[in-house]
Amino acid sequence: MNKLSAVSDWILFAGFSIAVLSMPVWLAPFGADYPDLMQRFAIFGLFAIGFNILFGLTGYLSFGHAAFLGIGSYAAVWSFKLLTMNVLPAIMLSVVVAGVFAFAVGYISLRRSGIYFSILTLAFAQMSYNLAYSVLTPITNGETGLQLTLSDARVIDGIAGIEVTRTLPFTNLFGLKMSGMPGFYFCAVVLIIGFFISIRIFRSPFGTMLKGIKSNQTRMAYTGLNTRPYLLWAFIISGMYAGLAGALMAVTDPLAGAERMQWTASGEVVLMTILGGVGTLVGPFLGAAFIKYFENIFSAYNSTNLNQVFDFLPDGIQAVAVDVAGLFVGSGWHLTLGLLFMVTVIFLPGGIMEGVRRLGLLVTGKSKKNKAPAAGSSSTANEHS
Amino acid sequence: MENTVLHVADVHKSFAGLHALSDIDLSVREGETHAIIGPNGAGKSTLLNVCIGRLRPDSGHVIFDGENLTGKQPHEINQLGVVRVFQTPEIFPELSLLENVMIPILAKRDGAFKLRWFKRFSSEKGVQAQAEEVLTDLGLGTLIGSEAGSLSRGDKRRLELAMGLAQKPRLLLLDEPTAGMARHDTNATIELLKKIKAGGMTKVIIEHDMHVVFSLADRITVLAGGRIICQGTPEEVKADPRVKEAYLGEEQV
């Protein structure tokens, strides 16, 4: 039984890796095969996968994870400014800085649970956002956002003898430019590594303890387990994932702004995780890709497009139809997202993954029914995939 | 005199002026089964909660094997070898029976915290075998893969007992282990507890059911109104007029 589940994890991992790396091929029919969008799939997928380690396994709902995303971005841009345009030091620095910050926020917020924990994390994130806008301007460059300049030090690049160009330098991986398709593949590889670590955590004793905390935290304490460090590590790890995602944003586009830390960004990752399927391995990535894909489609529409769409209608009705539909597209796309989210939560509380499971049952339903009496009850161990 | 394992020394506890426990002095000897009985509201559960660190006494101490338990965290008390089985089953409903029992075994082996995120949980063959053994002993062997939340109430209580026994505790505190059970299940539980008793584990049982108490206990402490009114062997307690007045009288008319 155990060997089998180890094998099925490897199959899942291989399938995920292939699907992610071949996105440029199979996303083409959907018109989503351009690097900028696929980078976003990978980055937000990573963000949601990390968020799910905290929310999915322990049930602690953080409403401030965007703060770690923002901090990761700032740390990465500072690495580009001060050290080198190579992306590896930047992402390492981001993960460390986000981890340290997550330790501080988690140490305080985890003194409470439930809604109070959520509010504490939200408060920390908003505090970071406002600080980044005002007091911390020397570090964050305030409203303008942190950008590269020609006068940046870039100490390591200087030592390595990389020539100073007249234009702004590019982020690179040992000379390979990290924009466009190479940038996507870099993000994809980082996502796959992040996914692998997430599988290991889900299947480890540590992950099982986290599931125990979600299931019955009181019992954990009376079983001799100190739940605080378990929760704190889950918080730090998911904060590091967020920092990594923030670093990848800076890798593909080397600037960092405070708006990345705003509460709407924190809320978005919650939506992604729930939409995809809380506590599942691939769900959060699917949720992230789903939201980013539809955001891309719906927010691109404007009244000209809509007029074309409703061209077949008589003039008066066409105007009304365009006005109504206009509420749901462009900057009003969040209305569509809200509706989609409501429909999902009401009809598929387990998110996209539950939909997939139900479809699977429909397809294999007949064969399962025949096998059920023979299989007995011992093989029903709960597998989360 | 045999060794005292648990010593409750002069414990007081009051809630908003109500004296839930006063002058409680109690010694539990190594290897014995000590029953705490008393009418509703006598303070039995409060006493148990004080012993496991859920409540802090206003004054007095709880000493377990030379260590003062007062003010210790619940997980620290468990790590010393004091395990409590609750009245309403406290299990992990979303996890499998096997996981439910493996977690306490790992907690005992690895301590209160250990960050092992890369190893596979299912590769813990030794722990798994141990858990399977305990589950089989308690008649749950055929259900190890099922979700704990799907069990019947009686099986849930048995599972919780399995979780406690899996840690091989030095002191097992049982809160009404047969409450709400049918007579058949009650007898099965008594047999089971007798078996554990034969193994020499020290136990404290809070119980309502006199049948259970007199089948199992070596010594009995009777609480009423937050005070100990009588302490002794089952025969002594049966014969004590104060006990009859406070407790037995109302049940054995």
Interface residues (C-beta under 8 A of the other chain):
Chain A: M1 N2 S5 A6 R200 I201 R203 S204 P205 F206 G207 T208 M209 K211 G212 K214 S215 N216 T218 R219 M220 A221 Y222 T223 G224 L225 N226 T227 P229 Y230 W233 I237 S377 S378 S379 T380 A381 N382
Chain B: I52 Q73 P74 H75 N78 Q79 V83 R84 F86 E90 I91 F92 P93 E94 L95 S96 L98 E99 M102 I103 P104 L106 A107 K108 D110 G111 A112 F113 K114 L115 R116 W117 F118 K119 R120 F121 S122 S123 E124 T142 L143 I144 G145 S146 E147 M163 Q167
